[in-house]
Amino acid sequence: MLKLIDGLPGNVVGFEAVGKVEADDYRAVLDPAVAAAVEAHGSVRLLYVLGAEYDGFSAGAMWQDTKLGMSDRTAFERIAVVSDHERLTSALGHFGWMFPGELRTYGLDQLDEATTWVGDPGA
């Protein structure tokens, strides 16, 4: 499941993954929020938190994630992924060049730093 994170700056959309993330989570939660931010601000910055309760992506969710990243590559300015799941952050380190915009990974203890970086309007 994806939960929306409230209280972030204008074009920052934040989500926390809890349990298993399914394709419907993208269609019902993430896609509409990203589209609204792009429509309102012309671009989006994404904060994605995958904490201790995160239990993976379904195959359908992985496909939705791929489609989102390919939909409008210029719409994404920054993506901050916050997680202590080593395999995930390692994979992002190897394949981060494939993501739209600038991508950085952070540990869960660096959530405040990630939030500051992704929302910094001067950068």
All heavy atoms as an XYZ file, in Angstrom:
930
protein
N       0.840     -1.173      0.000
C       0.000      0.000      0.000
C       0.887      1.238      0.000
O       1.967      1.242      0.575
C      -0.891     -0.035      1.243
C      -1.455      1.292      1.599
S      -2.292      1.481      3.195
C      -2.801     -0.105      3.683
N       0.428      2.279     -0.656
C       1.109      3.570     -0.657
C       0.291      4.560      0.148
O      -0.910      4.698     -0.067
C       1.281      4.094     -2.086
C       2.265      3.346     -2.968
C       2.242      3.907     -4.385
C       3.667      3.406     -2.398
N       0.978      5.245      1.070
C       0.332      6.293      1.867
C       0.934      7.634      1.467
O       2.153      7.780      1.383
C       0.589      6.086      3.357
C      -0.044      4.881      3.950
C       0.297      4.858      5.442
C      -0.305      3.691      6.147
N       0.048      3.706      7.578
N       0.081      8.607      1.230
C       0.521      9.954      0.903
C       1.125     10.613      2.142
O       0.587     10.497      3.236
C      -0.670     10.762      0.403
C      -0.412     12.104     -0.256
C       0.469     11.959     -1.478
C      -1.740     12.740     -0.647
N       2.260     11.295      1.976
C       2.897     12.041      3.061
C       2.462     13.492      2.939
O       2.700     14.125      1.906
C       4.436     11.927      2.994
C       4.868     10.469      3.137
C       5.076     12.803      4.066
C       6.350     10.238      2.882
N       1.830     14.004      3.961
C       1.330     15.387      3.961
C       2.402     16.366      4.433
O       3.410     15.984      5.020
C       0.120     15.501      4.890
C      -1.069     14.698      4.395
O      -1.277     14.647      3.164
O      -1.784     14.131      5.238
N       2.154     17.652      4.169
C       2.979     18.721      4.694
C       4.257     18.993      3.929
O       5.173     19.602      4.480
N       4.330     18.585      2.675
C       5.527     18.817      1.868
C       5.337     20.051      0.997
O       4.211     20.459      0.725
C       5.809     17.589      0.993
C       6.113     16.304      1.775
C       6.192     15.115      0.829
C       7.390     16.438      2.580
N       6.431     20.672      0.546
C       6.325     21.855     -0.318
C       5.549     21.569     -1.596
O       5.418     20.408     -2.021
C       7.787     22.181     -0.641
C       8.589     21.516      0.409
C       7.810     20.306      0.841
N       5.088     22.619     -2.258
C       4.227     22.587     -3.432
C       4.402     21.475     -4.436
O       3.501     20.678     -4.641
N       5.549     21.398     -5.101
C       5.674     20.398     -6.161
C       6.339     19.109     -5.682
O       6.755     18.288     -6.482
C       6.396     20.958     -7.383
C       7.863     21.217     -7.155
O       8.300     21.450     -6.031
N       8.632     21.194     -8.216
N       6.415     18.920     -4.352
C       6.948     17.671     -3.806
C       5.783     16.756     -3.462
O       4.864     17.139     -2.748
C       7.812     17.913     -2.546
C       8.284     16.580     -1.966
C       8.998     18.808     -2.868
N       5.838     15.553     -3.992
C       4.841     14.530     -3.698
C       5.569     13.440     -2.930
O       6.594     12.929     -3.388
C       4.222     13.967     -4.992
C       3.261     12.840     -4.675
C       3.525     15.073     -5.771
N       5.054     13.103     -1.750
C       5.699     12.099     -0.914
C       4.801     10.916     -0.647
O       3.591     11.073     -0.447
N       5.413      9.739     -0.638
C       4.697      8.496     -0.378
C       5.500      7.624      0.545
O       6.726      7.629      0.499
C       4.479      7.715     -1.678
C       3.624      8.435     -2.649
C       4.175      9.254     -3.615
C       2.249      8.340     -2.579
C       3.388      9.943     -4.499
C       1.447      9.031     -3.457
C       2.020      9.838     -4.419
N       4.786      6.846      1.347
C       5.416      5.818      2.150
C       4.834      4.473      1.730
O       3.609      4.310      1.671
C       5.169      6.036      3.633
C       5.828      4.984      4.496
C       5.627      5.197      5.979
O       4.873      6.108      6.367
O       6.230      4.430      6.746
N       5.703      3.532      1.425
C       5.274      2.180      1.070
C       5.154      1.364      2.349
O       6.089      1.305      3.141
C       6.283      1.534      0.125
N       3.985      0.765      2.530
C       3.709     -0.062      3.704
C       3.182     -1.401      3.207
O       2.246     -1.438      2.408
C       2.677      0.613      4.632
C       2.359     -0.271      5.823
C       3.169      1.976      5.089
N       3.777     -2.494      3.664
C       3.369     -3.806      3.185
C       3.784     -3.983      1.740
O       4.782     -3.443      1.277
N       2.980     -4.720      1.000
C       3.272     -4.966     -0.416
C       2.616     -3.883     -1.262
O       1.450     -3.568     -1.082
C       2.758     -6.338     -0.835
C       3.217     -6.727     -2.220
C       3.073     -8.213     -2.424
C       3.910     -8.640     -3.586
N       4.996     -9.491     -3.201
N       3.371     -3.306     -2.185
C       2.859     -2.281     -3.088
C       2.299     -2.976     -4.324
O       2.983     -3.782     -4.959
C       3.967     -1.279     -3.474
C       3.434     -0.237     -4.444
C       4.544     -0.612     -2.231
N       1.052     -2.663     -4.645
C       0.347     -3.281     -5.762
C       0.129     -2.260     -6.884
O       0.217     -1.060     -6.669
C      -1.020     -3.808     -5.298
C      -0.948     -4.819     -4.173
C      -0.441     -6.177     -4.600
O      -0.422     -6.459     -5.821
O      -0.063     -6.962     -3.719
N      -0.196     -2.737     -8.067
C      -0.455     -1.868     -9.216
C      -1.566     -0.876     -8.927
O      -1.491      0.294     -9.329
C      -0.798     -2.706    -10.448
N      -2.604     -1.302     -8.214
C      -3.719     -0.405     -7.889
C      -3.279      0.774     -7.025
O      -3.885      1.838     -7.078
C      -4.848     -1.165     -7.187
C      -5.640     -2.026     -8.156
O      -5.532     -1.802     -9.388
O      -6.363     -2.923     -7.680
N      -2.225      0.590     -6.220
C      -1.707      1.704     -5.417
C      -1.195      2.825     -6.316
O      -1.368      4.004     -6.013
C      -0.573      1.226     -4.495
C      -1.036      0.209     -3.469
O      -2.146      0.379     -2.933
O      -0.293     -0.750     -3.217
N      -0.552      2.446     -7.408
C      -0.081      3.451     -8.365
C      -1.254      4.160     -9.020
O      -1.288      5.384     -9.088
C       0.810      2.805     -9.435
C       2.232      2.679     -8.991
C       2.617      1.654     -8.140
C       3.183      3.597     -9.394
C       3.923      1.540     -7.715
C       4.490      3.493     -8.982
C       4.858      2.468     -8.135
O       6.148      2.374     -7.706
N      -2.209      3.375     -9.503
C      -3.345      3.960    -10.219
C      -4.210      4.836     -9.314
O      -4.694      5.878     -9.742
C      -4.180      2.855    -10.856
C      -3.486      2.201    -12.044
C      -4.411      1.256    -12.782
N      -4.641      0.019    -12.068
C      -3.939     -1.102    -12.257
N      -2.959     -1.124    -13.134
N      -4.232     -2.190    -11.581
N      -4.401      4.444     -8.064
C      -5.314      5.161     -7.169
C      -4.650      6.281     -6.381
O      -5.308      7.265     -6.046
C      -5.965      4.174     -6.192
N      -3.365      6.166     -6.096
C      -2.716      7.113     -5.184
C      -1.589      7.888     -5.866
O      -1.628      9.116     -5.950
C      -2.172      6.380     -3.930
C      -1.502      7.349     -2.972
C      -3.293      5.621     -3.213
N      -0.577      7.189     -6.343
C       0.621      7.858     -6.838
C       0.400      8.590     -8.155
O       0.735      9.772     -8.273
C       1.765      6.838     -6.989
C       3.141      7.457     -7.139
C       4.166      6.664     -6.354
C       3.556      7.514     -8.582
N      -0.164      7.918     -9.137
C      -0.348      8.548    -10.455
C      -1.155      9.848    -10.384
O      -0.731     10.861    -10.952
C      -1.001      7.579    -11.440
C      -0.095      6.426    -11.840
O       1.117      6.485    -11.568
O      -0.617      5.457    -12.429
N      -2.309      9.861     -9.686
C      -3.077     11.110     -9.626
C      -2.330     12.241     -8.905
O      -2.414     13.392     -9.318
C      -4.349     10.734     -8.861
C      -4.451      9.259     -8.932
C      -3.058      8.743     -9.074
N      -1.590     11.911     -7.857
C      -0.860     12.950     -7.122
C       0.272     13.526     -7.964
O       0.497     14.744     -7.977
C      -0.319     12.385     -5.809
N       0.986     12.670     -8.684
C       2.063     13.138     -9.569
C       1.476     13.999    -10.684
O       1.986     15.078    -10.990
C       2.878     11.952    -10.131
C       3.774     12.390    -11.279
C       3.705     11.308     -9.015
N       0.384     13.540    -11.290
C      -0.249     14.300    -12.375
C      -0.729     15.661    -11.889
O      -0.564     16.672    -12.591
C      -1.421     13.514    -12.965
N      -1.288     15.728    -10.688
C      -1.760     17.009    -10.138
C      -0.595     17.961     -9.895
O      -0.691     19.161    -10.182
C      -2.539     16.772     -8.849
N       0.526     17.450     -9.388
C       1.696     18.296     -9.151
C       2.262     18.826    -10.460
O       2.622     19.996    -10.564
C       2.770     17.525     -8.379
N       2.328     17.971    -11.472
C       2.845     18.393    -12.784
C       1.920     19.439    -13.394
O       2.385     20.450    -13.934
C       3.031     17.185    -13.721
C       3.346     17.639    -15.137
C       4.129     16.270    -13.194
N       0.614     19.227    -13.279
C      -0.334     20.195    -13.834
C      -0.233     21.538    -13.118
O      -0.263     22.589    -13.750
C      -1.762     19.661    -13.725
C      -2.767     20.570    -14.396
C      -4.154     19.965    -14.443
O      -4.275     18.747    -14.617
O      -5.112     20.747    -14.308
N      -0.072     21.518    -11.811
C      -0.030     22.754    -11.028
C       1.313     23.471    -11.107
O       1.369     24.696    -11.066
C      -0.373     22.464     -9.569
N       2.421     22.702    -11.219
C       3.752     23.302    -11.111
C       4.634     23.087    -12.335
O       5.741     23.621    -12.391
C       4.470     22.750     -9.875
C       3.723     22.968     -8.605
N       3.684     24.179     -7.963
C       2.945     22.133     -7.874
C       2.933     24.077     -6.873
N       2.464     22.847     -6.806
N       4.186     22.268    -13.271
C       4.983     21.991    -14.461
C       5.998     20.882    -14.275
O       6.593     20.411    -15.236
N       6.230     20.476    -13.026
C       7.180     19.404    -12.734
C       6.842     18.837    -11.355
O       5.980     19.359    -10.655
C       8.618     19.929    -12.744
O       8.794     20.880    -11.712
N       7.559     17.786    -10.994
C       7.322     17.155     -9.699
C       8.647     16.700     -9.119
O       9.581     16.364     -9.842
C       6.337     15.954     -9.825
C       6.915     14.842    -10.664
C       5.893     15.445     -8.461
N       8.705     16.727     -7.806
C       9.811     16.148     -7.052
C       9.194     15.079     -6.170
O       8.173     15.323     -5.538
C      10.517     17.214     -6.221
C      11.230     18.241     -7.088
C      11.834     19.343     -6.259
N      12.560     20.269     -7.108
C      13.614     20.952     -6.699
N      14.046     20.833     -5.457
N      14.230     21.765     -7.528
N       9.808     13.909     -6.144
C       9.207     12.762     -5.493
C      10.028     12.307     -4.288
O      11.235     12.109     -4.404
C       9.094     11.612     -6.498
C       8.345     10.372     -6.081
C       6.867     10.675     -5.840
C       8.471      9.305     -7.163
N       9.368     12.165     -3.146
C       9.959     11.599     -1.936
C       9.296     10.247     -1.729
O       8.075     10.168     -1.578
C       9.696     12.510     -0.732
C      10.156     11.981      0.635
C      11.677     11.888      0.689
C       9.634     12.879      1.738
N      10.090      9.188     -1.755
C       9.556      7.837     -1.683
C      10.212      7.135     -0.502
O      11.412      6.889     -0.499
C       9.882      7.096     -2.980
C       8.916      6.019     -3.375
C       8.817      5.627     -4.687
C       8.121      5.365     -2.446
C       7.949      4.626     -5.085
C       7.245      4.375     -2.823
C       7.166      4.003     -4.145
O       6.309      3.011     -4.523
N       9.427      6.817      0.533
C       9.927      6.196      1.755
C       9.510      4.726      1.773
O       8.320      4.415      1.685
C       9.387      6.917      3.010
C       9.916      6.256      4.278
C       9.752      8.399      2.976
N      10.490      3.859      1.865
C      10.249      2.416      1.954
C      10.829      1.959      3.286
O      12.010      1.638      3.377
C      10.900      1.686      0.776
C      10.382      2.159     -0.579
C      11.414      2.992     -1.295
C       9.950      1.002     -1.406
N       9.987      1.983      4.323
C      10.440      1.726      5.685
C      10.446      0.264      6.072
O      10.383     -0.632      5.222
N      10.493      0.045      7.365
C      10.585     -1.305      7.917
C       9.364     -2.151      7.561
O       9.465     -3.375      7.454
C      10.760     -1.235      9.431
N       8.212     -1.520      7.368
C       6.985     -2.258      7.064
C       6.830     -2.553      5.568
O       5.907     -3.273      5.184
C       5.770     -1.484      7.567
C       5.739     -1.337      9.077
C       4.540     -0.541      9.552
O       3.500     -0.554      8.876
O       4.660      0.101     10.599
N       7.697     -2.026      4.738
C       7.666     -2.281      3.297
C       7.985     -3.754      3.039
O       8.924     -4.312      3.597
C       8.680     -1.376      2.596
C       9.042     -1.787      1.202
C       8.133     -1.656      0.164
C      10.298     -2.303      0.917
C       8.471     -2.029     -1.130
C      10.643     -2.677     -0.367
C       9.734     -2.541     -1.382
O      10.075     -2.913     -2.648
N       7.195     -4.381      2.160
C       7.347     -5.818      1.917
C       7.469     -6.137      0.425
O       7.151     -7.240      0.005
C       6.161     -6.563      2.529
C       6.373     -8.061      2.577
O       7.533     -8.493      2.704
O       5.376     -8.805      2.469
N       7.860     -5.179     -0.390
C       8.111     -5.453     -1.799
C       7.044     -4.921     -2.732
O       6.024     -4.383     -2.314
N       7.332     -5.072     -4.030
C       6.439     -4.654     -5.099
C       5.882     -5.897     -5.784
O       6.619     -6.847     -6.038
C       7.205     -3.857     -6.171
C       7.643     -2.498     -5.741
C       8.906     -2.285     -5.241
C       6.789     -1.417     -5.878
C       9.323     -1.026     -4.868
C       7.189     -0.152     -5.513
C       8.458      0.039     -5.000
N       4.622     -5.855     -6.141
C       4.078     -6.898     -7.006
C       4.616     -6.660     -8.410
O       5.119     -5.571     -8.727
C       2.549     -6.857     -7.011
O       2.090     -5.712     -7.716
N       4.494     -7.662     -9.273
C       4.938     -7.497    -10.666
C       4.170     -6.362    -11.331
O       4.739     -5.561    -12.080
C       4.750     -8.800    -11.434
N       2.885     -6.259    -11.041
C       2.068     -5.186    -11.610
C       2.522     -3.820    -11.139
O       2.527     -2.855    -11.909
N       2.925     -3.707     -9.881
C       3.418     -2.426     -9.355
C       4.731     -2.046    -10.016
O       4.961     -0.877    -10.329
C       3.583     -2.500     -7.843
N       5.595     -3.026    -10.256
C       6.857     -2.731    -10.939
C       6.589     -2.215    -12.353
O       7.262     -1.300    -12.818
C       7.750     -3.971    -10.972
C       8.363     -4.267     -9.623
S       9.608     -5.560     -9.683
C       8.582     -7.014     -9.578
N       5.601     -2.784    -13.014
C       5.243     -2.324    -14.352
C       4.688     -0.906    -14.292
O       5.044     -0.054    -15.109
C       4.246     -3.274    -14.994
C       3.742     -2.785    -16.309
C       2.465     -2.472    -16.624
C       4.511     -2.515    -17.489
N       2.379     -2.025    -17.929
C       3.637     -2.051    -18.481
C       5.869     -2.628    -17.795
C       4.055     -1.695    -19.756
C       6.287     -2.269    -19.073
C       5.392     -1.813    -20.036
N       3.824     -0.609    -13.317
C       3.271      0.734    -13.164
C       4.383      1.744    -12.883
O       4.359      2.866    -13.384
C       2.222      0.771    -12.046
C       0.953      0.024    -12.358
C       0.229      0.591    -13.556
O       0.129      1.791    -13.734
N      -0.283     -0.285    -14.406
N       5.375      1.343    -12.085
C       6.499      2.209    -11.776
C       7.292      2.521    -13.041
O       7.667      3.670    -13.282
C       7.397      1.539    -10.732
C       8.433      2.482    -10.180
O       8.039      3.478     -9.549
O       9.637      2.233    -10.381
N       7.501      1.513    -13.862
C       8.210      1.708    -15.128
C       7.434      2.651    -16.042
O       8.009      3.573    -16.630
C       8.434      0.354    -15.830
O       9.196     -0.483    -14.958
C       9.161      0.530    -17.147
N       6.140      2.436    -16.140
C       5.313      3.299    -16.990
C       5.326      4.744    -16.497
O       5.390      5.668    -17.307
C       3.868      2.781    -17.019
C       3.696      1.559    -17.876
C       2.302      0.993    -17.958
C       1.164      1.825    -17.512
N      -0.147      1.179    -17.594
N       5.284      4.935    -15.183
C       5.300      6.290    -14.624
C       6.599      7.001    -14.998
O       6.585      8.140    -15.446
C       5.139      6.250    -13.106
C       5.202      7.589    -12.398
C       3.992      8.451    -12.768
C       5.269      7.392    -10.898
N       7.717      6.316    -14.843
C       9.012      6.912    -15.150
C       9.199      7.231    -16.617
O       9.928      8.146    -16.983
N       8.520      6.491    -17.471
C       8.655      6.699    -18.908
C       7.604      7.663    -19.458
O       7.731      8.135    -20.578
C       8.544      5.364    -19.646
C       9.613      4.367    -19.229
S      11.268      5.003    -19.418
C      11.638      4.422    -21.034
N       6.578      7.976    -18.675
C       5.454      8.763    -19.181
C       5.858     10.176    -19.595
O       5.511     10.628    -20.664
C       4.333      8.807    -18.145
O       4.783      9.450    -16.970
N       6.573     10.872    -18.756
C       7.030     12.227    -19.077
C       8.322     12.459    -18.321
O       8.330     12.983    -17.217
C       5.984     13.276    -18.698
C       6.406     14.677    -19.130
O       7.534     14.844    -19.637
O       5.612     15.607    -18.948
N       9.399     12.036    -18.920
C      10.703     12.058    -18.247
C      11.122     13.461    -17.835
O      11.850     13.638    -16.887
C      11.751     11.411    -19.126
C      11.433      9.938    -19.396
C      12.527      9.239    -20.151
N      13.820      9.255    -19.519
C      14.207      8.435    -18.545
N      13.387      7.539    -18.077
N      15.424      8.520    -18.041
N      10.655     14.489    -18.531
C      11.040     15.851    -18.188
C      10.252     16.405    -17.004
O      10.610     17.435    -16.465
C      10.860     16.795    -19.391
O       9.474     16.824    -19.757
C      11.696     16.328    -20.578
N       9.180     15.727    -16.608
C       8.349     16.217    -15.507
C       9.008     15.987    -14.147
O       8.689     16.674    -13.185
C       6.980     15.541    -15.534
N       9.930     15.054    -14.053
C      10.560     14.715    -12.777
C      11.853     15.500    -12.606
O      12.783     15.347    -13.387
C      10.855     13.217    -12.706
C       9.619     12.377    -12.614
C       8.962     11.965    -13.757
C       9.101     12.012    -11.381
C       7.815     11.191    -13.679
C       7.954     11.245    -11.295
C       7.309     10.831    -12.445
N      11.899     16.339    -11.573
C      13.117     17.092    -11.273
C      14.053     16.287    -10.377
O      15.237     16.180    -10.653
C      12.776     18.393    -10.552
C      12.143     19.436    -11.418
C      11.923     20.710    -10.627
O      12.867     21.170     -9.944
O      10.811     21.238    -10.671
N      13.496     15.789     -9.271
C      14.290     15.079     -8.287
C      13.479     13.926     -7.705
O      12.266     14.044     -7.539
C      14.679     15.994     -7.131
C      15.666     17.049     -7.492
C      16.027     17.858     -6.293
N      17.177     18.666     -6.636
C      17.835     19.391     -5.777
N      17.465     19.434     -4.526
N      18.874     20.098     -6.168
N      14.200     12.867     -7.354
C      13.587     11.739     -6.667
C      14.497     11.365     -5.503
O      15.690     11.092     -5.705
C      13.420     10.527     -7.600
C      12.559     10.894     -8.815
C      12.814      9.349     -6.838
C      12.538      9.833     -9.904
N      13.944     11.386     -4.300
C      14.665     10.945     -3.109
C      14.017      9.650     -2.632
O      12.823      9.618     -2.339
C      14.604     12.002     -2.014
N      14.796      8.578     -2.597
C      14.318      7.287     -2.110
C      14.950      7.066     -0.738
O      16.175      7.100     -0.600
C      14.691      6.140     -3.069
C      14.235      4.797     -2.504
C      14.085      6.384     -4.447
N      14.108      6.850      0.257
C      14.552      6.698      1.638
C      14.251      5.271      2.074
O      13.088      4.872      2.152
C      13.839      7.708      2.559
C      14.342      7.571      3.988
C      14.025      9.135      2.043
N      15.312      4.506      2.353
C      15.115      3.103      2.704
C      16.385      2.523      3.315
O      17.487      2.945      2.980
C      14.747      2.286      1.457
O      14.572      0.934      1.787
N      16.203      1.534      4.182
C      17.322      0.764      4.711
C      17.388     -0.621      4.071
O      18.154     -1.472      4.503
C      17.212      0.617      6.238
C      17.571      1.899      6.975
O      18.230      2.778      6.377
O      17.187      2.028      8.152
N      16.592     -0.851      3.040
C      16.615     -2.126      2.320
C      17.806     -2.110      1.373
O      17.768     -1.485      0.309
C      15.300     -2.345      1.569
C      14.129     -2.491      2.477
N      13.779     -3.699      3.031
C      13.248     -1.588      2.968
C      12.721     -3.529      3.813
N      12.381     -2.256      3.782
N      18.867     -2.789      1.767
C      20.145     -2.696      1.062
C      20.082     -3.138     -0.393
O      20.689     -2.513     -1.270
C      21.203     -3.514      1.801
C      22.607     -3.251      1.294
C      23.652     -3.911      2.158
O      23.541     -3.858      3.393
O      24.580     -4.474      1.567
N      19.348     -4.192     -0.692
C      19.258     -4.634     -2.092
C      18.616     -3.566     -2.963
O      19.019     -3.344     -4.098
C      18.486     -5.947     -2.202
C      19.267     -7.132     -1.702
C      18.604     -8.427     -2.029
N      17.192     -8.412     -1.677
C      16.431     -9.460     -1.610
N      16.925    -10.636     -1.878
N      15.167     -9.363     -1.293
N      17.595     -2.910     -2.424
C      16.903     -1.862     -3.177
C      17.822     -0.670     -3.428
O      17.957     -0.210     -4.556
C      15.648     -1.410     -2.427
C      14.900     -0.237     -3.040
C      14.220     -0.661     -4.326
C      13.896      0.308     -2.061
N      18.476     -0.182     -2.370
C      19.337      0.990     -2.549
C      20.549      0.660     -3.408
O      21.016      1.500     -4.173
C      19.768      1.584     -1.194
O      20.405      0.579     -0.404
C      18.566      2.138     -0.435
N      21.039     -0.577     -3.325
C      22.151     -0.994     -4.186
C      21.721     -1.007     -5.647
O      22.441     -0.509     -6.522
C      22.646     -2.373     -3.766
O      23.658     -2.813     -4.634
N      20.545     -1.555     -5.919
C      20.034     -1.576     -7.294
C      19.845     -0.165     -7.828
O      20.172      0.121     -8.980
C      18.721     -2.354     -7.365
N      19.326      0.724     -6.992
C      19.142      2.113     -7.427
C      20.488      2.771     -7.724
O      20.595      3.585     -8.635
C      18.382      2.907     -6.372
C      16.906      2.565     -6.238
C      16.306      3.259     -5.017
C      16.147      2.932     -7.488
N      21.506      2.414     -6.956
C      22.838      2.939     -7.219
C      23.366      2.520     -8.573
O      24.038      3.291     -9.264
N      23.037      1.299     -8.983
C      23.503      0.791    -10.272
C      22.659      1.275    -11.449
O      23.168      1.476    -12.538
C      23.516     -0.738    -10.270
C      24.533     -1.330     -9.357
N      25.889     -1.130     -9.499
C      24.389     -2.098     -8.252
C      26.537     -1.754     -8.546
N      25.646     -2.354     -7.770
N      21.360      1.425    -11.213
C      20.451      1.739    -12.314
C      19.824      3.136    -12.208
O      18.920      3.462    -12.967
C      19.337      0.686    -12.403
C      19.869     -0.687    -12.667
C      19.918     -1.630    -11.662
C      20.361     -1.018    -13.922
C      20.425     -2.902    -11.897
C      20.877     -2.281    -14.168
C      20.908     -3.230    -13.150
N      20.307      3.951    -11.282
C      19.759      5.284    -11.082
C      19.822      6.162    -12.313
O      18.983      7.036    -12.504
N      20.785      5.911    -13.167
C      20.916      6.709    -14.395
C      19.708      6.542    -15.303
O      19.442      7.391    -16.152
C      22.198      6.327    -15.133
C      22.237      4.889    -15.548
C      22.718      3.838    -14.829
C      21.756      4.334    -16.774
N      22.562      2.666    -15.526
C      21.973      2.938    -16.735
C      21.161      4.881    -17.912
C      21.616      2.094    -17.773
C      20.805      4.032    -18.948
C      21.035      2.659    -18.877
N      18.943      5.475    -15.107
C      17.781      5.227    -15.952
C      16.557      6.029    -15.516
O      15.608      6.165    -16.280
C      17.423      3.735    -15.932
C      18.498      2.862    -16.537
S      18.193      1.095    -16.324
C      16.619      0.911    -17.136
N      16.599      6.569    -14.297
C      15.449      7.294    -13.764
C      15.418      8.714    -14.300
O      16.461      9.321    -14.531
C      15.513      7.333    -12.231
C      15.152      6.045    -11.589
C      16.047      4.995    -11.550
C      13.900      5.869    -11.032
C      15.716      3.792    -10.953
C      13.560      4.677    -10.437
C      14.464      3.629    -10.397
N      14.221      9.254    -14.459
C      14.125     10.656    -14.888
C      14.538     11.575    -13.751
O      14.345     11.258    -12.584
C      12.644     10.813    -15.229
C      11.955      9.803    -14.374
C      12.915      8.637    -14.262
N      15.127     12.698    -14.076
C      15.528     13.656    -13.047
C      16.734     13.163    -12.269
O      17.373     12.177    -12.597
N      17.030     13.875    -11.196
C      18.159     13.540    -10.335
C      17.668     12.618     -9.229
O      16.663     12.897     -8.579
C      18.744     14.824     -9.748
C      19.997     14.623     -8.948
C      20.582     15.935     -8.435
O      20.042     17.009     -8.737
O      21.587     15.849     -7.708
N      18.371     11.531     -8.993
C      17.987     10.537     -7.997
C      19.048     10.441     -6.912
O      20.241     10.374     -7.219
C      17.820      9.163     -8.655
C      17.606      7.989     -7.714
C      16.193      8.017     -7.137
C      17.854      6.671     -8.432
N      18.601     10.443     -5.660
C      19.488     10.194     -4.528
C      18.808      9.218     -3.588
O      17.588      9.218     -3.453
C      19.795     11.485     -3.761
C      20.682     12.441     -4.512
C      21.135     13.564     -3.614
N      21.866     14.561     -4.373
C      22.328     15.685     -3.861
N      22.128     15.975     -2.583
N      22.986     16.538     -4.621
N      19.634      8.386     -2.942
C      19.109      7.460     -1.947
C      19.595      7.879     -0.558
O      20.686      8.433     -0.428
C      19.538      6.008     -2.230
O      20.960      5.928     -2.243
C      18.973      5.520     -3.557
N      18.759      7.605      0.431
C      19.039      7.956      1.820
C      18.611      6.807      2.720
O      17.672      6.075      2.386
C      18.241      9.200      2.233
C      18.601     10.454      1.493
C      18.007     10.750      0.266
C      19.532     11.349      2.014
C      18.336     11.915     -0.421
C      19.858     12.512      1.326
C      19.262     12.782      0.111
O      19.587     13.935     -0.565
N      19.255      6.679      3.862
C      18.815      5.729      4.874
C      17.626      6.306      5.626
O      17.363      7.519      5.578
N      16.902      5.453      6.338
C      15.730      5.919      7.088
C      16.092      6.982      8.121
O      15.298      7.880      8.390
C      15.022      4.742      7.764
C      14.287      3.796      6.825
C      13.757      2.592      7.593
C      13.155      4.514      6.102
N      17.296      6.909      8.670
C      17.721      7.916      9.644
C      18.045      9.258      8.982
O      18.320     10.238      9.667
C      18.911      7.418     10.457
C      20.156      7.148      9.617
O      20.025      6.946      8.386
O      21.260      7.129     10.192
N      17.984      9.322      7.661
C      18.267     10.547      6.913
C      17.011     11.131      6.264
O      17.107     11.911      5.329
C      19.300     10.265      5.822
C      20.639      9.795      6.342
C      21.542      9.385      5.200
O      21.207      8.498      4.417
N      22.696     10.033      5.110
N      15.840     10.768      6.774
C      14.584     11.233      6.184
C      14.516     12.756      6.136
O      14.112     13.328      5.119
C      13.383     10.663      6.942
C      12.004     11.135      6.456
C      11.787     10.793      4.992
C      10.918     10.524      7.331
N      14.919     13.432      7.202
C      14.883     14.899      7.207
C      15.798     15.478      6.132
O      15.429     16.423      5.431
C      15.270     15.456      8.580
C      14.215     15.202      9.637
O      13.049     14.929      9.280
O      14.562     15.271     10.832
N      16.978     14.903      5.981
C      17.927     15.361      4.955
C      17.344     15.145      3.551
O      17.438     16.016      2.687
C      19.241     14.609      5.100
C      20.316     15.032      4.139
C      21.604     14.244      4.322
O      21.837     13.680      5.407
O      22.376     14.180      3.348
N      16.730     13.992      3.330
C      16.117     13.692      2.031
C      14.982     14.662      1.731
O      14.862     15.155      0.611
C      15.605     12.252      2.016
N      14.173     14.945      2.736
C      13.049     15.861      2.568
C      13.546     17.262      2.233
O      12.982     17.936      1.360
C      12.166     15.880      3.832
O      11.738     14.536      4.105
C      10.966     16.777      3.672
N      14.590     17.694      2.898
C      15.176     19.010      2.623
C      15.725     19.052      1.203
O      15.459     20.002      0.457
C      16.298     19.318      3.630
O      15.730     19.368      4.947
C      16.969     20.648      3.321
N      16.479     18.044      0.806
C      17.078     18.030     -0.533
C      16.017     18.036     -1.621
O      16.088     18.820     -2.560
C      17.992     16.825     -0.707
C      18.529     16.726     -2.111
C      19.527     17.479     -2.656
C      18.032     15.873     -3.147
N      19.703     17.126     -3.980
C      18.795     16.150     -4.304
C      17.048     14.897     -3.212
C      18.601     15.479     -5.507
C      16.836     14.249     -4.421
C      17.617     14.531     -5.550
N      15.021     17.160     -1.509
C      14.040     17.049     -2.577
C      13.187     18.304     -2.691
O      12.744     18.660     -3.774
C      13.174     15.756     -2.415
C      12.092     15.934     -1.377
C      12.597     15.332     -3.742
N      12.981     19.004     -1.585
C      12.129     20.188     -1.601
C      12.843     21.509     -1.754
O      12.193     22.557     -1.831
N      14.163     21.501     -1.826
C      14.935     22.733     -1.905
C      14.625     23.489     -3.194
O      15.000     23.059     -4.279
C      16.425     22.425     -1.833
C      17.311     23.664     -1.837
O      16.776     24.788     -1.891
O      18.544     23.503     -1.783
N      13.919     24.629     -3.095
C      13.532     25.356     -4.308
C      14.702     26.032     -5.005
O      14.615     26.348     -6.185
C      12.531     26.397     -3.798
C      12.917     26.605     -2.378
C      13.452     25.282     -1.892
N      15.815     26.222     -4.310
C      16.958     26.902     -4.900
C      17.852     25.986     -5.705
O      18.784     26.436     -6.357
N      17.571     24.707     -5.631
C      18.472     23.760     -6.321
C      17.804     23.137     -7.518
O      16.651     23.182     -7.716
C      18.900     22.678     -5.344
